[in-house]
Amino acid sequence: MSSYWDNYWQQGHITSFGTDIQGNYDGTLKDVWQSLFSSLGEGEVLDLCCGNGALALLADESNEALRVTGVDSAALPITSVGKRKHELMAQINCENLPFSSERFDAVISQFGVEYTKLDKTLMEVKRVLKLNGTLQFVCHVGDSVIVMPNKRILDCLDELFEENGFIDLITSTMEDSDSLNKLGAKLYHTYREALTATELPQFFAYYSRLTADSERKKAVELFKKEAQGQRARLKDLCEAALSVNEIEYVLQTLNELGFANIETREIFHEKLGKIGLKISAKIIQ
Ligand SMILES: C[S@@+](CC[C@H](N)C(=O)[O-])C[C@H]1O[C@@H](n2cnc3c(N)ncnc32)[C@H](O)[C@@H]1O
């Protein structure tokens, strides 16, 4: 799954929201992390699924005594980040961590651990945390304002790739612009913003201006590749987002592993609505 993340982080993004966010996370998410970092005093923090180190950069701003190590399964373009050169380790699977037991004072993750096999990752988290160590995750949930619109875009992409769908039609009948226009209009009527987010309308406007068959074929292949990439990424996101049952499973597993003070809190963006779920706990045995 990490191949699109390899490419994504190589492009130099700081957050996982691409060009939707300028710079690092801000607002409620930033507050959630800064309040944890300020409360930790000094120590070592492990950031699971760290990407290009957004959380290490936030730690830099709020607590100089923290040393963050980030791990991610993707091929990250950088090996350290921030004023304090927090280490970022690429191509590391959180389900099998290369650290000795009881090394970290805190283990954190943002929009990360839910992509992994949670039973294995949580056992590793417990192993590498010191006694009285802190766990804090912010996870995607199915009914957030991040996941819900993306589910709709995924439905739309699935329909484009259905048998005899738009992609089949444009690949097989390059000349039949009437049928393509009709199908495009039907899709727009059903999906609106979600269709725009697939960039099909923009692609089709460009495609319609092309006259040479070879150019049209090339354009279709390029669109197909981009759309397949977007489809794979959104499928992973929608599958990763925690359901009510999965949240229950995480809480129960933490309890069985010996964590205490297990708490959840829904995280809301000031204007947009629910953006995720914070899960926190302390290991006491
Ligand atoms: C949505 S991004 C989150 C990045 C970062 N935490 C942030 O908030 O910007 C999810 C990350 O999880 C990583 N990932 C997925 N499965 C993983 C695994 N089993 N072990 C380590 N990293 C994984 C991906 O490579 C990707 O970088």
The ligand as an SDF file (V2000), in Angstrom:
LIG
                    3D

 27 29  0  0  0  0  0  0  0  0999 V2000
   -2.3630    9.5990    6.4750 C   0  0  0  0  0  0  0  0  0  0  0  0
   -0.6320    9.3390    6.5420 S   0  0  0  0  0  0  0  0  0  0  0  0
   -0.2890   10.1140    8.0860 C   0  0  0  0  0  0  0  0  0  0  0  0
    1.0280   10.8300    8.1620 C   0  0  0  0  0  0  0  0  0  0  0  0
    1.2930   11.7030    9.3820 C   0  0  0  0  0  0  0  0  0  0  0  0
    1.1370   11.0120   10.6310 N   0  0  0  0  0  0  0  0  0  0  0  0
    0.4490   12.9570    9.3910 C   0  0  0  0  0  0  0  0  0  0  0  0
   -0.3720   13.1160   10.2850 O   0  0  0  0  0  0  0  0  0  0  0  0
    0.6300   13.7930    8.5100 O   0  0  0  0  0  0  0  0  0  0  0  0
   -0.5430    7.6090    6.8880 C   0  0  0  0  0  0  0  0  0  0  0  0
    0.8670    7.0700    6.9000 C   0  0  0  0  0  0  0  0  0  0  0  0
    0.8400    5.7400    7.4130 O   0  0  0  0  0  0  0  0  0  0  0  0
    1.9150    5.0220    6.8230 C   0  0  0  0  0  0  0  0  0  0  0  0
    1.7000    3.5840    7.0730 N   0  0  0  0  0  0  0  0  0  0  0  0
    0.6840    2.8270    6.6540 C   0  0  0  0  0  0  0  0  0  0  0  0
    0.8030    1.5650    7.1100 N   0  0  0  0  0  0  0  0  0  0  0  0
    1.9420    1.5290    7.8610 C   0  0  0  0  0  0  0  0  0  0  0  0
    2.6100    0.5210    8.6260 C   0  0  0  0  0  0  0  0  0  0  0  0
    2.1260   -0.7290    8.7100 N   0  0  0  0  0  0  0  0  0  0  0  0
    3.7440    0.8500    9.2760 N   0  0  0  0  0  0  0  0  0  0  0  0
    4.2390    2.1100    9.2030 C   0  0  0  0  0  0  0  0  0  0  0  0
    3.6580    3.1050    8.4940 N   0  0  0  0  0  0  0  0  0  0  0  0
    2.5090    2.8280    7.8340 C   0  0  0  0  0  0  0  0  0  0  0  0
    1.8510    5.4580    5.3750 C   0  0  0  0  0  0  0  0  0  0  0  0
    3.0580    5.2060    4.6900 O   0  0  0  0  0  0  0  0  0  0  0  0
    1.5400    6.9480    5.5290 C   0  0  0  0  0  0  0  0  0  0  0  0
    2.7190    7.7130    5.5250 O   0  0  0  0  0  0  0  0  0  0  0  0
  1  2  1  0
  2  3  1  0
  2 10  1  0
  3  4  1  0
  4  5  1  0
  5  6  1  0
  5  7  1  0
  7  8  2  0
  7  9  1  0
 10 11  1  0
 11 12  1  0
 11 26  1  0
 12 13  1  0
 13 14  1  0
 13 24  1  0
 14 15  1  0
 14 23  1  0
 15 16  2  0
 16 17  1  0
 17 18  1  0
 17 23  2  0
 18 19  1  0
 18 20  2  0
 20 21  1  0
 21 22  2  0
 22 23  1  0
 24 25  1  0
 24 26  1  0
 26 27  1  0
M  CHG  2   2   1   9  -1
M  END
$$$$
